[in-house]
Amino acid sequence: MTLRELAQRGKRLAPMLPVVLATALLAQRCIHAVIARLGHPGASLDDSFIHFQYARAIAEGHPLRYQAGAPITTGATSVLWPALLAPFYLAGFRDLAMMWPAWALSFTAHGMLAWEAYQLAHPLSGKRSAYGAAAMVLAFGGFAWCSTSGMEVMPFAWAMARATRLAAEWAEAPERRDRKAVVSLIAMAWVAALFRPEGAIAAMFVAATLALFPRANRWQQRAWSIAAAGGAMATPLLLLALTGSTRSNTTVVKLMLGNPYFQGQTLRAAFAHNARTLVGQIWNGEVWSTEFIPTGSAPLALMALAAIGVAGLAARKRWRAAGVLLLALGMFMPCLYVTFLWNRLRYLWPFATGFFVGLACLSRVATDLAASVWPRARALAPALAGAFAGALVVRLDWTIDDVANSAHGIDQQHVKIGRWAGDNLPKEAIIGVNDTGAIAYFSGRRTFDIVGLTSEAEAKYWVAGAASRVEHYERLRRTDPTRLPTHFIVYPEWMATDAILGKQLFDATVTDSTILGGQSMRAYEADYSRLGSGESPWTAGGRETDALDVADLESEAAHAYDLVGARDGEQTVINGQSPAGAPVLDGGRTLRRTERFWLDVGEGGPATLIARIAKAPAKDSPQADAPLEVEFIIDGAPFGRATIDAGDWQEATIALPGTAKGKTRLEVRSRDGSTFTSLHYWATRG
């Protein structure tokens, strides 16, 4: 390379130098804060260790298997992030040393995102205001927190912004639509989608760009567009091929779509509530976002969105403006999660780049309007963009302190108890966990993820509720006891029942960290002695012909049990006694007013229905202590009633009509609208 060529390359790279230096300074401050607090590298999220564990699995030759010999699982938020980390594991970055490549990649992506924000904003806001967009990316505490966490957030945010920028340039410059450009476009569509499922919106924007702004003959153009759209389908098709489902475990656990408790109006209401929270509180710098965003920012966020459209029209860059708007409005996608408030809002921040470009546009649009009164106002556009960046940077110290404290909390709880498990539990132990990252990564023991992210087929039981999990473990004890955990390392409150937690072995308590799921994570021996104790009625009856075990998902499916508007959290596990004093553990559904299901009542001899029911608590109700009266119905005709005393669980015995034979559709209904807890139903003969 000649001296002239080197000079030309240096001239092209010179504008990037401030971004490189600012990113390096930010990385040094954040990483130094973590190491100063811990004395060594550390992750501020347990989920980081999930990615490290999947990276190790790739390096060891069993990709997508959380542990060697385990079924394929899809618990990592990202498909691509563990693949990028795996070579570093092979190169010798083990234990907490894996944080160094994670930090290097994340902060590199952070700096590249600042450059992409400048490139996206420049044609819309002008060069000097576009510098403000880059400054906002570097000043934003949410990005600094995510870069330090060791997660995939910043590489994903960069991929989204770059795909949007390349698509805009394809639309705007026909002379640049060469083969290299189309390969880059399609590649970024796939990269964005493989980093996170939400990257599908970038892939579809690229596909639309290639379809609407042709370069070659229509067949070639269609092929390119389909290739880009294929990025959006890559992960679902990969999951379908490997697991038989297009949905990852993460999606099953966190997404409202497909969740049995969020259907129809309930789903719409929950999405609307999340959207209102996003706009009214998160954008406004309240509660969960106050350490990142100035309070009262929601009006600015809305004006920024409007400014993108205005700037796009003024600059005749409508497709670029559409892409930036799509990027920003992608923040509503996590509103389809049961909650997006986890992990310092990391599901929202990848879309924040669109707002920073919007604020750069707002600085240009606002000063252009002011120039109609005072012509010199246009010169203030970069100062206004800089003020927006300044409002963010003053919160960086808070963010850096928080990410260091979060890493300390993870280190003193998750990492500590994971190392304890590796030193103290038998090699053949199976650990039931609710946070699966550090415990699996540091213990080297098999884990049973009760949430279902990294254990096959467990997610639906977590989504259903505590009672369904207990009933599931009861079924496993009968059918496949080798799968059950020998120990649990959990937050006890997450389990929602102490009945299967035996002797406590270890406790990791942290009282000064808000990133944790609870103050105390405890290790227990598993105790399954009470499982199965609720399978038979304590009431004397004849020959059992059928039984419905409420909250047992397999039993409910076999009996066409109707959820009738059941909502999340309406399950309970009762660990009590029968009237005779025998221990009984049974899970059920509470706050019920109506039950519909069928039972095979058989034929021959008198038929009886036995119903194990309790009166559900009703707060602030004058009838809270009154007995509950329920009615039993077949084909719309009542055939019996039972009275359940408040605060008790009882078994009501009701004679079935002589016409009831074989599979019979039954309905159980509260007569006065009070709520009850249903646990078990049996049909007997004789």
C-alpha positions in Angstrom: 0.0 0.0 0.0 1.4 3.4 -1.0 1.9 6.3 1.2 -0.9 8.2 -0.7 -3.3 5.2 -0.2 -2.5 5.2 3.5 -3.1 8.9 3.8 -6.5 8.5 2.0 -7.5 5.7 4.2 -6.5 7.7 7.3 -8.5 10.6 6.0 -11.6 8.4 5.7 -11.1 6.9 9.2 -10.3 10.2 10.9 -13.9 11.1 11.6 -14.3 7.8 13.5 -11.4 8.6 15.9 -13.6 10.6 18.4 -16.1 7.7 18.5 -13.3 5.2 19.1 -11.7 7.3 21.9 -15.1 8.0 23.5 -16.1 4.3 23.4 -12.7 3.2 24.8 -13.1 5.7 27.7 -16.6 4.5 28.4 -15.5 0.9 28.4 -12.6 1.6 30.7 -14.9 3.4 33.2 -17.5 0.7 33.2 -15.2 -2.3 33.4 -13.0 -0.6 36.0 -16.1 0.0 38.1 -17.0 -3.7 38.0 -13.5 -4.9 38.8 -13.1 -2.4 41.5 -16.3 -3.6 43.2 -15.7 -7.3 42.7 -11.9 -7.6 42.5 -12.3 -9.6 39.2 -14.5 -9.6 36.1 -18.2 -10.2 36.6 -21.6 -10.2 34.8 -24.4 -8.0 35.9 -27.0 -10.5 34.7 -27.4 -14.2 35.3 -28.6 -14.6 31.7 -25.0 -13.8 30.6 -23.9 -17.2 31.9 -26.7 -18.9 29.9 -25.0 -17.6 26.8 -21.6 -18.7 28.1 -23.0 -22.1 28.8 -24.4 -22.4 25.3 -21.0 -21.1 23.9 -19.3 -23.8 25.9 -21.7 -26.4 24.4 -20.8 -25.3 20.9 -17.1 -25.5 21.8 -17.5 -29.0 23.2 -19.4 -30.2 20.1 -23.0 -30.4 21.4 -24.5 -27.1 20.2 -28.0 -26.1 21.5 -27.6 -28.8 24.2 -27.3 -26.9 27.5 -25.3 -29.8 28.9 -23.8 -32.8 27.2 -26.3 -35.6 26.7 -29.3 -33.3 27.4 -32.0 -32.7 24.8 -31.7 -29.7 22.4 -33.1 -26.6 24.1 -33.5 -23.0 23.0 -33.1 -21.0 26.2 -30.6 -18.4 24.9 -32.2 -15.1 23.9 -29.8 -15.1 20.9 -28.8 -17.8 18.5 -25.7 -15.9 17.2 -24.2 -14.5 20.4 -23.1 -17.9 21.9 -21.7 -18.8 18.4 -19.6 -15.6 18.5 -18.3 -16.4 22.0 -17.6 -20.1 21.4 -14.2 -19.6 19.7 -13.0 -17.6 22.7 -13.9 -20.5 25.0 -11.9 -22.8 22.8 -9.0 -20.3 22.9 -8.9 -20.7 26.7 -11.3 -18.0 28.1 -12.9 -20.1 30.8 -14.8 -19.3 34.0 -15.1 -15.5 34.5 -12.5 -14.8 31.9 -15.3 -15.2 29.3 -16.3 -11.7 30.3 -13.4 -10.2 28.5 -14.4 -11.3 25.0 -18.0 -10.5 25.8 -17.0 -7.0 26.9 -14.7 -6.5 23.9 -17.5 -7.5 21.4 -20.2 -5.5 23.2 -18.2 -2.2 23.5 -17.0 -2.6 19.9 -20.6 -2.9 18.9 -21.4 0.1 21.1 -18.9 2.3 19.2 -20.0 1.0 15.8 -23.6 1.7 16.8 -22.7 5.4 17.5 -21.2 5.5 14.0 -24.3 4.0 12.5 -26.5 6.5 14.3 -24.5 9.3 12.8 -24.7 7.7 9.3 -28.5 7.2 9.7 -29.1 10.8 10.9 -26.8 12.7 8.6 -29.1 12.9 5.5 -32.1 13.7 7.7 -30.7 16.1 10.3 -27.6 17.4 8.7 -24.0 16.6 9.6 -23.6 18.6 12.8 -26.9 17.4 14.4 -26.0 13.9 13.4 -22.9 14.2 15.6 -25.4 14.7 18.4 -27.1 11.3 17.5 -23.7 9.6 17.9 -23.1 11.4 21.2 -26.5 10.3 22.5 -25.6 6.7 21.8 -22.4 7.0 23.7 -24.0 9.0 26.5 -27.0 6.7 27.1 -26.8 4.8 30.3 -29.0 2.0 29.0 -26.5 1.2 26.4 -23.6 1.4 28.8 -25.4 -0.9 31.2 -26.0 -3.5 28.5 -22.5 -3.3 27.1 -21.2 -4.1 30.6 -23.7 -6.9 31.2 -22.0 -9.4 28.7 -25.3 -9.9 26.8 -26.1 -9.6 23.1 -28.0 -6.3 23.4 -25.4 -4.0 21.8 -24.4 -6.3 18.9 -28.1 -6.7 18.2 -28.7 -2.9 18.3 -25.8 -2.3 15.9 -27.1 -5.0 13.5 -30.6 -3.4 13.5 -29.2 0.1 12.8 -26.8 -1.0 10.2 -29.4 -3.0 8.3 -31.7 0.0 8.3 -28.9 2.3 7.1 -27.8 0.0 4.3 -31.4 -0.4 3.1 -31.9 3.4 3.1 -28.8 3.9 1.1 -29.9 1.2 -1.4 -33.2 3.1 -1.9 -31.5 6.5 -2.2 -28.6 5.7 -4.5 -29.4 3.6 -7.6 -25.7 3.9 -8.7 -24.6 2.0 -5.6 -26.8 -1.0 -6.1 -24.1 -3.4 -7.0 -23.6 -7.1 -6.1 -21.5 -6.1 -3.0 -24.3 -3.9 -1.7 -26.9 -6.6 -2.1 -24.8 -9.2 -0.4 -24.2 -6.8 2.5 -27.9 -6.0 2.7 -29.0 -9.7 2.8 -26.2 -10.6 5.3 -27.3 -7.8 7.7 -30.9 -9.0 7.4 -29.8 -12.4 8.6 -27.4 -11.2 11.3 -30.1 -9.0 12.9 -32.6 -11.8 12.9 -30.1 -14.3 14.3 -29.1 -12.0 17.1 -32.6 -11.7 18.4 -36.1 -12.8 17.0 -37.1 -9.1 17.0 -34.5 -8.6 14.3 -37.2 -10.0 11.9 -38.4 -6.4 11.5 -35.0 -5.4 10.1 -35.0 -8.4 7.8 -38.4 -7.6 6.5 -37.5 -3.9 5.9 -34.5 -5.1 3.9 -36.7 -7.5 1.9 -39.2 -4.7 1.2 -36.4 -2.4 0.1 -35.1 -4.9 -2.4 -38.6 -5.5 -3.7 -39.6 -1.9 -4.1 -36.3 -0.4 -5.3 -35.1 -2.8 -8.2 -31.7 -3.0 -9.7 -32.0 -6.1 -12.0 -34.6 -8.1 -13.7 -37.7 -8.9 -11.7 -36.9 -12.5 -11.1 -33.5 -11.7 -9.7 -35.0 -8.9 -7.6 -37.6 -11.3 -6.2 -34.9 -13.8 -5.4 -33.0 -11.2 -3.5 -36.0 -10.0 -1.6 -36.9 -13.6 -0.6 -33.4 -14.2 0.5 -33.5 -11.2 2.8 -37.0 -12.3 4.1 -35.5 -15.7 4.8 -33.5 -14.1 7.6 -36.7 -13.4 9.4 -37.6 -17.1 9.2 -34.2 -18.6 9.8 -34.5 -19.0 13.6 -38.1 -20.3 13.5 -37.2 -22.8 10.8 -34.1 -23.9 12.6 -36.1 -24.5 15.8 -38.8 -26.4 13.8 -36.1 -28.7 12.3 -34.4 -29.3 15.7 -37.3 -29.3 18.2 -40.5 -29.6 16.2 -41.7 -26.2 17.2 -41.0 -22.7 15.7 -41.1 -21.2 19.2 -38.1 -21.0 21.4 -38.4 -21.7 25.1 -37.7 -18.1 25.8 -40.7 -17.2 23.7 -43.0 -19.7 25.4 -42.0 -18.4 28.8 -42.1 -14.7 28.1 -44.5 -14.0 25.2 -48.2 -13.5 25.7 -49.0 -14.9 22.3 -49.7 -18.6 22.9 -50.0 -18.1 26.6 -53.3 -19.8 27.7 -54.0 -16.9 30.2 -53.7 -14.2 27.5 -56.4 -14.7 24.9 -58.8 -12.3 23.2 -59.7 -9.3 25.3 -57.3 -10.3 28.0 -54.4 -10.2 25.5 -55.5 -6.9 24.1 -55.9 -5.3 27.5 -52.4 -6.6 28.7 -50.7 -5.3 25.5 -52.5 -1.9 26.0 -51.4 -1.8 29.6 -47.8 -2.5 28.6 -47.9 0.1 25.9 -49.2 2.7 28.3 -46.5 1.8 30.7 -43.9 2.2 27.9 -45.0 5.6 26.8 -46.3 7.0 30.1 -43.5 5.8 32.4 -40.5 4.3 30.6 -40.3 7.1 28.0 -41.0 9.6 30.7 -38.0 8.5 32.8 -40.0 7.2 35.7 -39.5 4.2 38.0 -37.7 1.6 36.0 -36.0 4.0 33.6 -35.2 6.9 35.8 -31.5 6.1 36.1 -31.2 6.3 32.3 -33.7 9.0 31.1 -34.5 12.4 32.4 -37.9 12.6 34.1 -40.5 14.2 31.8 -39.0 13.0 28.6 -42.1 11.4 27.0 -43.2 14.6 25.2 -39.7 14.8 23.7 -39.8 11.2 22.6 -43.1 11.8 20.8 -41.8 14.9 19.2 -38.7 13.0 18.1 -40.9 10.5 16.3 -42.8 13.3 14.5 -39.5 15.0 13.6 -38.3 11.9 11.8 -41.3 12.1 9.5 -40.9 15.9 9.0 -37.2 15.6 8.3 -37.7 12.7 5.9 -40.2 14.8 3.9 -38.0 17.9 3.9 -34.9 16.1 2.9 -36.7 13.8 0.4 -35.5 10.8 2.3 -38.8 9.2 3.0 -37.6 5.6 2.9 -34.8 6.4 5.3 -37.3 8.1 7.6 -39.6 5.1 7.4 -36.8 2.8 8.4 -35.8 4.9 11.4 -39.4 5.1 12.5 -39.7 1.4 12.2 -36.6 0.9 14.3 -37.9 3.2 17.0 -41.4 1.8 17.0 -40.0 -1.7 17.3 -39.8 -0.8 21.0 -43.5 -1.8 21.1 -42.7 -5.4 20.2 -41.7 -6.3 23.8 -45.1 -5.0 24.9 -46.3 -8.5 23.8 -44.2 -10.0 26.6 -45.9 -10.8 29.9 -43.6 -8.1 31.2 -40.6 -6.2 29.6 -39.4 -4.8 32.9 -36.7 -7.4 33.4 -33.0 -6.8 33.4 -32.9 -3.0 33.4 -35.2 -2.9 30.3 -32.7 -4.7 28.0 -35.5 -5.8 25.7 -36.4 -2.2 24.9 -33.0 -0.5 24.5 -31.9 -2.0 21.1 -34.6 0.2 19.6 -33.5 3.4 21.3 -31.2 4.3 18.4 -34.3 5.3 16.4 -35.2 7.9 19.1 -31.7 9.3 19.2 -31.8 9.8 15.4 -35.2 11.3 16.0 -33.8 13.8 18.6 -31.1 14.8 16.1 -33.9 15.4 13.5 -35.9 17.3 16.2 -32.9 19.7 16.8 -32.9 20.4 13.0 -36.6 20.7 12.6 -37.0 22.9 15.7 -34.3 25.3 14.8 -35.5 25.5 11.2 -38.9 26.6 12.5 -37.3 29.1 14.8 -35.3 30.4 11.9 -38.5 31.7 10.3 -38.5 34.3 13.2 -34.8 34.5 13.9 -32.6 33.4 11.0 -29.5 32.7 13.1 -31.5 30.0 15.0 -30.3 27.3 12.5 -26.8 27.6 14.0 -28.2 26.3 17.3 -29.2 22.9 15.9 -26.0 21.1 17.0 -26.1 22.8 20.4 -29.6 21.5 20.9 -28.6 17.9 19.9 -25.6 18.3 22.2 -28.0 19.3 25.0 -30.0 16.1 24.5 -26.7 14.1 24.8 -25.8 16.1 27.9 -29.1 15.3 29.6 -28.2 11.7 29.2 -24.5 11.8 30.1 -25.2 13.3 33.5 -26.8 10.0 34.5 -23.9 7.9 33.4 -22.3 7.9 36.9 -25.5 6.5 38.3 -25.6 3.8 35.6 -22.0 2.8 36.1 -22.5 2.5 39.9 -25.6 0.4 39.3 -24.1 -2.0 36.8 -21.1 -2.5 39.2 -23.5 -3.1 42.1 -25.6 -5.5 40.0 -22.5 -7.5 39.0 -21.6 -7.6 42.7 -25.0 -9.0 43.6 -24.8 -11.7 40.9 -21.3 -12.6 42.0 -22.3 -12.9 45.7 -25.4 -14.9 45.0 -25.6 -16.8 41.7 -21.8 -17.3 41.2 -21.2 -18.0 44.9 -23.9 -20.6 45.2 -23.0 -22.1 41.8 -19.4 -22.6 43.0 -20.7 -24.1 46.3 -22.7 -26.6 44.3 -19.6 -27.6 42.3 -17.7 -28.2 45.5 -20.3 -29.8 47.6 -23.0 -31.7 45.6 -22.4 -35.2 44.2 -21.3 -35.4 40.6 -24.6 -37.2 39.7 -26.7 -34.5 41.3 -29.5 -32.9 39.3 -30.2 -29.3 40.5 -33.6 -27.7 40.1 -33.0 -24.0 39.4 -35.1 -21.0 38.7 -32.1 -18.9 37.5 -30.1 -21.4 35.4 -27.1 -19.5 34.1 -24.3 -19.2 36.8 -25.4 -22.4 38.7 -25.0 -24.6 35.6 -21.9 -22.7 34.4 -19.9 -22.9 37.6 -21.2 -26.1 39.2 -20.7 -28.5 36.3 -23.8 -30.3 37.5 -26.9 -31.2 35.5 -29.7 -28.7 35.9 -33.4 -28.9 35.7 -34.7 -25.5 34.8 -38.1 -25.1 36.5 -38.7 -22.0 34.3 -38.1 -24.1 31.2 -35.6 -22.0 29.4 -32.9 -24.6 29.3 -34.8 -27.8 30.1 -36.9 -29.4 27.4 -40.7 -29.3 27.7 -40.7 -27.5 31.1 -41.7 -24.0 29.9 -45.4 -24.8 29.7 -45.6 -25.9 33.3 -43.9 -22.7 34.4 -46.3 -20.6 32.4 -49.3 -22.5 33.8 -48.3 -21.9 37.4 -47.0 -23.4 40.7 -49.8 -26.1 40.9 -49.1 -27.3 37.4 -45.4 -27.7 38.2 -46.1 -29.7 41.4 -48.6 -31.9 39.5 -46.0 -32.3 36.7 -43.4 -33.4 39.2 -45.9 -35.9 40.7 -46.5 -37.3 37.2 -42.7 -37.5 36.6 -42.2 -39.4 39.8 -44.5 -42.1 38.4 -43.3 -42.2 34.9 -39.7 -40.9 34.7 -38.2 -40.4 38.2 -34.7 -40.1 36.9 -35.5 -36.7 35.4 -36.5 -35.2 38.8 -34.0 -32.9 40.6 -32.2 -34.4 43.5 -31.6 -30.9 44.9 -33.1 -27.4 44.4 -31.2 -24.1 44.3 -34.0 -21.5 44.1 -35.7 -18.5 45.5 -38.3 -20.2 47.7 -40.9 -17.6 46.9 -40.6 -18.5 43.2 -41.4 -22.1 43.9 -44.7 -21.0 45.6 -44.6 -24.2 47.7 -42.3 -25.5 50.3 -43.7 -29.1 50.1 -40.9 -30.4 47.8 -38.1 -28.5 49.5 -36.3 -30.7 52.0 -33.3 -30.0 54.2 -31.7 -26.6 53.6 -28.0 -26.9 52.7 -26.8 -23.4 51.9 -27.9 -19.8 51.7 -26.7 -16.9 49.6 -28.2 -13.7 50.8 -27.7 -10.3 49.3 -29.7 -7.4 50.6 -28.4 -4.5 48.6 -28.9 -5.5 44.9 -32.1 -4.9 43.0 -31.1 -6.9 40.0 -31.7 -10.2 41.8 -34.9 -12.2 41.9 -34.9 -12.2 45.6 -32.6 -11.5 48.6 -32.0 -15.1 49.4 -31.2 -18.0 47.1 -31.1 -21.3 49.0 -30.0 -24.8 48.3 -32.1 -27.7 49.4 -32.3 -31.4 49.2 -35.4 -32.4 47.2 -38.3 -34.0 49.2 -40.9 -35.8 47.2 -42.5 -37.7 50.1 -45.8 -35.9 49.8 -46.2 -36.2 46.0 -49.1 -38.5 45.2 -50.8 -38.0 48.6 -53.7 -36.2 47.0 -54.4 -38.7 44.2 -57.1 -40.6 45.9 -60.2 -39.1 47.7 -60.3 -39.3 51.4 -64.0 -39.8 51.1 -65.2 -43.4 50.9 -66.5 -44.3 47.5 -67.1 -47.1 45.1 -65.0 -48.2 42.2 -63.2 -45.3 40.6 -64.1 -44.9 36.9 -62.2 -41.7 36.2 -60.5 -38.7 37.8 -59.7 -35.2 36.8 -56.7 -33.7 38.6 -57.1 -30.0 38.3 -53.9 -28.1 37.3 -52.4 -31.3 36.0 -52.1 -30.2 32.4 -52.2 -33.7 30.9 -55.2 -34.6 33.0 -56.9 -31.3 32.1 -56.3 -31.9 28.4 -57.6 -35.5 28.6 -60.8 -34.2 30.1 -61.4 -31.2 27.9 -61.1 -28.9 31.0 -62.3 -25.4 30.1 -60.1 -22.6 31.6 -63.2 -20.3 31.4 -61.2 -17.1 31.7 -58.5 -18.3 34.1 -55.8 -15.8 34.6 -52.1 -15.8 35.3 -51.4 -16.4 39.0 -54.7 -18.2 39.8 -53.2 -21.4 40.9 -52.5 -22.7 44.4 -50.9 -25.6 46.1 -52.5 -26.8 49.4 -50.2 -28.8 51.7 -52.5 -29.9 54.4 -54.3 -32.8 56.0 -57.4 -34.9 55.4 -60.1 -34.8 58.1 -58.5 -38.0 59.5 -55.1 -36.2 59.8 -53.4 -37.9 56.8 -51.0 -35.6 54.9 -52.4 -34.4 51.6 -50.7 -32.3 48.9 -52.8 -31.2 46.0 -52.6 -28.4 43.4 -55.5 -26.7 41.9 -57.0 -23.5 40.4 -58.4 -20.8 42.5 -60.8 -17.8 42.0 -63.1 -20.1 40.0 -66.8 -19.4 39.5 -67.4 -22.0 36.8 -65.8 -25.4 35.9 -66.5 -27.4 32.7 -65.0 -30.8 31.9 -66.0 -34.4 31.2 -65.6 -37.5 33.2 -66.1 -41.1 32.2 -68.7 -42.1 34.8 -68.8 -45.7 33.6 -72.0 -47.9 33.7 -73.7 -50.2 36.1 -74.5 -49.4 39.7 -75.1 -46.1 41.4 -72.8 -43.3 40.2 -71.2 -40.7 42.4 -69.2 -37.6 41.9 -66.6 -36.6 44.5 -65.4 -33.0 44.3 -62.4 -31.7 46.4 -63.1 -28.0 46.6 -62.2 -25.1 48.9 -63.7 -21.6 49.2 -61.3 -19.1 47.7 -60.4 -16.0 49.7 -62.3 -12.9 48.7 -60.7 -9.7 49.9 -62.9 -6.9 51.2 -66.0 -9.0 50.6 -68.8 -9.1 53.3 -69.3 -12.7 52.3 -65.7 -13.7 52.8 -66.4 -15.8 55.8 -69.8 -17.2 54.6 -70.1 -20.8 53.4 -69.8 -21.4 49.6 -72.7 -23.1 47.8 -71.8 -24.8 44.5 -74.2 -26.4 42.0 -73.5 -29.4 39.8 -75.0 -29.5 36.3 -75.3 -32.0 33.4 -76.7 -30.8 30.1 -78.0 -27.6 31.7 -79.9 -29.5 34.3 -78.8 -29.2 38.0 -78.5 -32.5 39.8 -76.9 -31.6 43.1 -75.5 -29.0 45.4 -72.8 -28.8 48.1 -71.9 -26.3 50.8 -68.2 -25.6 51.5 -67.3 -23.9 54.7 -65.0 -20.9 54.5 -61.3 -21.6 55.1 -61.6 -25.3 54.6 -61.1 -27.8 51.8 -63.7 -30.4 51.7 -64.8 -33.3 49.5 -68.4 -33.1 48.4 -70.1 -36.3 47.4 -73.0 -36.0 45.0 -75.1 -38.7 43.5 -75.1 -38.6 39.7 -78.4 -39.0 37.9 -79.1 -42.5 36.5 -79.0 -41.1 32.9 -75.3 -40.3 33.3 -73.3 -43.0 31.5 -69.8 -43.1 29.9 -68.2 -39.8 29.0 -70.4 -37.1 30.7 -69.9 -33.4 30.3 -70.1 -31.7 33.8 -70.4 -28.2 35.0 -69.7 -26.9 38.5 -70.9 -23.4 39.3 -70.9 -21.1 42.3 -74.5 -20.2 43.1 -73.9 -16.7 44.4 -70.9 -15.6 42.3 -68.4 -16.4 45.1 -65.1 -17.9 44.0 -63.8 -21.3 44.9 -60.7 -23.4 44.5 -61.1 -26.6 42.6 -58.5 -29.4 43.2 -59.8 -32.8 42.1 -62.9 -34.6 40.8 -63.5 -38.3 40.8 -66.3 -40.4 39.3 -67.1 -43.7 41.1 -69.6 -46.6 40.7 -71.1 -48.9 43.2 
